[in-house]
Amino acid sequence: MQLTIYNTMSRKLQPVTSDGNQVKMYCCGPTVYRDAHVGNLRTFLLSDLIRRTLQALGYEVVLVQNITDVGHMSEDLLAEDKMITQSRVEKIDPFEIARKYEASFHADLAQLNILPADIYPRASECISLMQDLISSLLLKGFAYVGSDGSIYFDAASFPGYGEISGNHLDSLKPGYRYEYSDDRGKRFHADWALWKLAGHRTEMVWDSPWGIGFPGWHIECSAMSLHFLRYHVNLHVGGMDLRFPHHENERAQSNAMTGSEVVDLWVHGEHLLFEGRKMSKSSSNVLLLAEVIGKGYDPLALRLVLLENRYRSQMDLTWDAISAAHKTLKRWRAFATQLHSAKRVENEEILKALSEDLDTPRAIQIIRTLEKNSDLAIEFRVGSMLFADQVLGLDLTREETRVLSSDLSDILEQRAKARGEKNWALSDRLREDLESKGLLIEDSQTGQEWRWR
């Protein structure tokens, strides 16, 4: 069986290629100037899902995921770099900001049971790789020194520009927002900076053959993927927002360097809404994993919610969905751990669903059916769930170790009785007592339910 997945560039399902038995993956990583929100984390879950599926199919996977710690190129030349801006807010060095939020990023991945990448190259430690690539692009005639002394990629020199996003050069109008609103150094409005002279900027700058400055955002991914994956990437993953201009520019740079198509498959995850609105800092609608955990939910409940939706579909995340997934996860773990000696049983139906463009909703529906189908042997049902879990990553073999004390059980019974008698004042007092002791209480038409904070 082989993994087929939607290639954004060809706009069709294609089998994932390999170099022998090895699949080389590159996933665009975080810019570490703040915590990643759950919309960002959905992309990294997609990468993890692809990797786990390929491993279940018998492939060796090498995954490289960059850490952007030199800041994001501002859209306004006069605006401060985001990393530097955050360092001003927190009153610590920009590189301390980077290390702080890089550690937070790795902690979030661990909470979501996302397997670590094989290599996490930091942009700040790969400046020489970027400068070497820029020098090569200059020699090959794909880049030039702008009138402002900065180095730019000549977009018109790459005839295949726009094949990922459909944004071809002849349809891009001047004034379209690129990295900078100041285009005076460019020959053509769609060109982009490979190396920007520092000007008045004094932090996060490096010496170069072209003067003190800092790299463009796009050049770092080309330099790292070419170097660490040896000039060939089987599968490149990122969020839908990176299709243009980032991945178009990255593809142009990498292909211009090698003279061939570097990436076989471009895979993009769709946007995530939260409670009906696009998640963004400007609209105060950003949800962090820490907030999910703070409400007493298992972080893998968030993983389950995301897996219940196709990666290519925009989804609307809600607290109700997280709550429902939390309950499902507890029930599945109780079911899966009833056989302590259970072993994985390869389930072709589940593997087929996952190998056909990562159809996780279908795989999860198969698990729900197995849970309820008492006509099948318990060993097959549990074994199939454990087989699926090597890809879904829900930690179904974890046993819930916290037990309810007899005192708490008594209070829960008293509260249930108070609700049945419509003694709302007593019910509320007992709720407060239970919650002060570490429980969270939810009332529904079927009665009260509880979980640990």
Summary of the structure (lengths in Angstrom):
residues: 453
radius of gyration: 25.3
end to end distance: 42.1
largest distance: 83.6
contacts: 1435
relative contact order: 0.12
helix: 43%
strand: 17%
